Amino acid sequence: MTTPTGVQADPLALLRQRTSSKWTAYPPEVLPMFVAEMDFPLAPAIAARLVGMIGRSDTGYEPRGPGLGRAFAGFAADLWGWELDPATVQATTNVVVALTELVRAAIEPGDRVLLNSPVYYPFYGLIEEAGGVVADAPLALGEAGWALDLDAIEAAYADGVRVHVLCHPHNPVGVAHPRETLARLAELAAEHGVLLLSDEIHGPLAHSDGGFVPYLAVSEAARATGIAVTSASKAFNIPGLGCAFWVPGGEAAARRVARMPESVRHRAGHFGAHAATAAFDESRDWLAGVVASIEANRRRLGELLAEQLPEAVYHEPRAGYLAWLDFRPLGWGDDPARRILERGAVALSAGRPFGKDTGRGFARLNFACSPEVLEEGVRRIATAR
Ligand SMILES: Cc1ncc(COP(=O)(O)O)c(C=O)c1O
């Protein structure tokens, strides 16, 4: 097997001309390493598709027909051996909207909805917005790194949880849950009547040793209990274009969300749907290059921390480009991101929104950047001493 050549990140001067969240939230003296946007240039096939559409004033509503479902089914079969029916792919605006409406459709107000902290923090807000009450079965840190705590999950299911919002691969720790864990989770969900919503937006960014298996590819029990929610937006850096989709594992899972309003199915952006199709159909080499660059940065980050900030605890992620850093041994308080911003002029994501207790003393760093920016970032973080 040949090793894919990495994709080079854009230079800082060009990045500073971007007008997205990452580049407008802080003044120019701050190095932004927080929100999950990447510094790589767009995949050429996506750029060509969008430029072509603009040239033809092709700016109407999202396309009809099976294009997106067919493209994702082909991608999922080739990458993960997951055979899904393209007709079951339901497009909408973004993953957070899909999760909110799926939770709302599956519960009665006041029902308990499980997550696993520390976790992508909009999960808390969307569960509440949908009328649910958050229940938590925190991740456990073992010899092999961060993992789901199946005993805690089983206890929560037995305690009346209706829906489990799983982050797979898990943001912020960058772990794809192993097949055996998912299989057991599916058995437990079937036993306790829990609907499992698997947010797989980071799946295509699993590293060469990431071992990502889609939940719905695991077993019959998984298909009976699960709905996958995903998008091309994270892996191909196109969240601003507005397109995500969900895939019910089968009839039983689809019935659990049958009261989902029809309007949610018609809110994908036209550009987003086309960009996602170009991503899944024509941008796999680009993706392999981006993952190679991310993997190189993941190792480089370890070296830089070992040299300049050896007290910080870093477990190398195996999916995605986010590092969950434990600054507690440095005594930088509950919110090290604040100290790092003030003293080092680097913007990280604060840990506590990911978990009130489990995020205390942590911060999340985005390393989808050039090695030079990564080096500058760690140099600045180390000045927060
Ligand atoms: C786990 C997870 N889910 C969802 C999202 C956001 O997806 P969307 O922009 O489609 O709502 C992110 C963004 O970083 C994420 O990490």
The ligand as a Tripos MOL2 file, in Angstrom:
@<TRIPOS>MOLECULE
LIG
   16    16     1     0     0
SMALL
NO_CHARGES

@<TRIPOS>ATOM
      1 C1        -19.5900   15.6210   16.9730 C.3       1 LIG1
      2 C2        -20.0680   16.7840   16.1740 C.ar      1 LIG1
      3 N1        -21.3390   16.8230   15.7630 N.ar      1 LIG1
      4 C3        -21.8160   17.8440   15.0280 C.ar      1 LIG1
      5 C4        -21.0060   18.9140   14.6850 C.ar      1 LIG1
      6 C5        -21.5770   20.0470   13.9230 C.3       1 LIG1
      7 O1        -22.2130   19.6140   12.7800 O.3       1 LIG1
      8 P1        -23.1400   20.5900   11.9690 P.3       1 LIG1
      9 O2        -22.3280   21.7990   11.6190 O.co2     1 LIG1
     10 O3        -23.5500   19.7980   10.7650 O.co2     1 LIG1
     11 O4        -24.3020   20.9220   12.8540 O.co2     1 LIG1
     12 C6        -19.6740   18.9180   15.0980 C.ar      1 LIG1
     13 C7        -18.8000   20.0380   14.7620 C.2       1 LIG1
     14 O5        -17.6690   20.1240   15.1170 O.2       1 LIG1
     15 C8        -19.1980   17.8290   15.8600 C.ar      1 LIG1
     16 O6        -17.9320   17.7840   16.2870 O.3       1 LIG1
@<TRIPOS>BOND
     1     1     2 1
     2     2     3 ar
     3     2    15 ar
     4     3     4 ar
     5     4     5 ar
     6     5     6 1
     7     5    12 ar
     8     6     7 1
     9     7     8 1
    10     8     9 2
    11     8    10 1
    12     8    11 1
    13    12    13 1
    14    12    15 ar
    15    13    14 2
    16    15    16 1
@<TRIPOS>SUBSTRUCTURE
     1 LIG1         1 GROUP 0 **** ****
